[in-house]
Amino acid sequence: MNESASAQRSLPTWDQVAALRNFIDGRTYAAAAPTIRLNGEPPHAPASGLARVAEVNGALYAVTCHLCRQLYDELESGRPGPVAHASWDALLTITATWREDPELPTWVSGLLPVKPR
């Protein structure tokens, strides 16, 4: 998507950002469930499959938090600019992974990038 197309698209509301963040966080948490250790359990072996899943989920969570924080700050400023559009586009790109998920908020489907053939 080029800059002018991104600038012409409308930005989400605060509630829409929160809903999308909750959706992504829910999917991230569900994927990480096998990696969660109870108190007293030893850590996963370094470089094991479970350790890698935990790392990837932690990274996705951190990226999502960062993008949402940027978007919230931009929306709160009253003058959102290119950072807001880039953050929103990135969140939609992440969400496209779950485009077929029945729990995806219905309003999101029409905003997702076109699925490559």
N, C-alpha and C positions, 0 to 999 in steps of 0.2 A: 504494500500500500504506500502510495507516495504521500508527501507532506500535506499537499492541498486536500487530498481525499480524507486524510486523518483529521485535518482541522475542520472540515465541514461536518463530520459526524458528531452527533451530540454525545456529551459525556454523561455518565451515570449519575444517579442521585446517591447521596450518602447511604441510604438504605439498600440500594442495589449493590453497591460496593460491599457492604456488610454481608448481604445474602450470598454473593459470589464467593467472598472470602470464607464464609461458613461452609459452603459447598466444597470448595477445594480442600479446606482443612479436614472436613469429614472424610474425603476420599484419601487424603494423605494419612490420616490416623488409621483408617481401615487397612491400608496397605502395610502400615508399620506394626499392626497388632502382633504379628508373630515375633517381632523383635523386642517387644516390651518385656523387661525383666522385673520380677518381684524382688522386694527387699531381700538381700542376702544371696541372691543368685549370682553366680560368677559372670563377668562380662563375656560378651561374644568373642570368640577367637578372632584376633586381628586378621583382616582380609578374608574372613569367612563370608558366605552368602548373606547371613543375617546381619553381620556388621556392615556390609555394603548397602543392604536395604535400609538400615537405620541411617547411614550417612546420606543416602540419596533423599530419603524422606525429610531428614533434618535440613538439607539444602533447599528442597522445594518449599518447606515451611518458611525458611528464612527469606527466600526470594519473594514469596507471596506476601509476607509481612512487610517487606521493604516496599514493594509495589503499592500495596494498599496504603501504607503510611504516606508515600509520596502523593498518591491520589487524594487522600483525605486532606493533606496540607494544601494542595492546589485548589481543591473545591472550597475549602474553608477560607482561602484568600479572597474569594469572590472574583478572581481574575485568572482562572486556570489557563495554562498555556500548553506548549508542546510537551512538557514533562507529563502533564495529566493525560494527554492523548497517548503518549508512548506507554505510560504505565497501564492505562486501560487496554490498549491493544495487546500488551504482553499478558495481562490477566486473561483476556479472551483467548489468546493463543494457547495458554496453559489449559484452559477449560475445554478447548476443542478436543482434547483427548477423551473426554467423557460425553461427547455430543449425543450419543445414543442412550445415555443413562436416564432412566425414568424419573429420577429425583432431581435432574437438572431443572432449575427454574425455567418455566416455559418462555419467559421473555428473553432468555439468553440465546435460544436457538437461532433466531434471526440475526443475531449480532456476530456469530462465530465466523471465522474465516472460512472460505470455500474449501471443502474437502478435496484434496488432490486426488486425481484419478489413478 
